Amino acid sequence: MSVTIMVSFYLPSPHRARVRTGLLELAQRVLNDQNCLRFDIHTGTDDPGQFILFHRWETRRDWQTFLNSEALHTFQDLFEDGVTDLVIKELTPHFTPSIGSPVQVR
C-alpha cells in the first residue's frame, strides 16, 4: 500500500531561495531514482516562508529507504539555516481520485 508523507516547516526570508532550489533538485532526483510517485512542493500564498511538501511513495519501505538515502542527507544541510516549526506526518491514503477513473476508496 502506498504512503503519503506531509512535511511542513517555516523558513526565514534570507534562506528561502536556496532552500527552494534545493527542494526542486531533491524532488527531481527522488522522482527519477527512487520509488516516489509524487513530490509536491507548496509555499504559503500569504506567507512564502511556510513550506508544505507532499511525497507519495509506492510503499512504506520505499519511504524508509529514502530516509537513509544520500539524496536526503545531502539536502539536510540546507535545513541548518533557520528552519522552524518542522512537522513530518506519515499518512495512509483512503481516497485517491484520478481523472477519468472511478473513485477508489481504501
N, C-alpha and C positions, 0 to 999 in steps of 0.2 A: 504494500500500500504506500502511496506517496505521502510525503510530509511537507508542510509549508513552514518556513521559518520567517518570523517577523522580527526585524531589528529596528529599534528606534533610538535615536540619540540627538543631542544638541551639540552644535559646534559654533564657537565664536567666529566672527567675521574674518579675521586675518588668515584663517586656515581653510576656509571653505573651498576656494578654487582648487587648491592642491588635493584636498580630500575628494572632491567631486571627480577630478581627473583620475585619481587612484581607484575610485569606485567603478568608473567606466572601464578601466583596464582590467580590474578584477572580474567584473561581470563578463567581459568578453572572453577572458581566459577560462573562467569556470564553465561558461556555456560551451566552449569548444573542447575542453579537456576532461570534463567530469560529467557525471550523470545528473546534471542540473537541467531541469526542464524549463525554468523561467527564473529571471533575476531582474526584478523591477526596482528602480531607484526613484524615490519621490522626495521632494522638498516642500516645506510648507508654503502655501500661497501667500499667507500673511506674514510668515516668518521663515525666510530662506535658511536660517540656521537649524531648523528642525529637519532631520533626515529620517525617512522611514523606508526600509528595504523589505522586499518580499522575495524569498527564494523558494522555489518548488523543486523538490528532489524526487527522483523515482522511488527511492526507499530511504528509510531512516539510516540504514547502513551507509548509503551514499553521503548523507549529511554528516555522519560521524567521521567518515573518511576525509571530507572537506575540512573538518575542524582540525585535523592533523596535517593538512597539506601545506606544501611550500607556498602555494598561492596565497593562502590566508596569512601565513606567518610573515610573508613579505609585506602584505598590506597592513598588518597590525602596527607597524612603525608609524603609520600616519595618525593613529589614534593617540599618540603621545602628546599631541598638540592641543589639549584642552577639551576633549570630548567629555560631555557631562550627560547625566540622565540616561545612561545606556540601559536598555531593556532588550532582552532576547527571549522570544517565546517560540516554542515548538507547537505547531498547530496541526490537527488532523482534519483533512477536508471531509465535509459532509455533503457539500453541494458544489459541483464543478460544471457550470454551464459552458457550452460551446456553441457557436453559431452553426446552425444547420443540423444540429444533433439533438436528440431528445434529452430532456433534463435527466441527469444522473444524480440520484440521492444515495449517499453511502451511510 
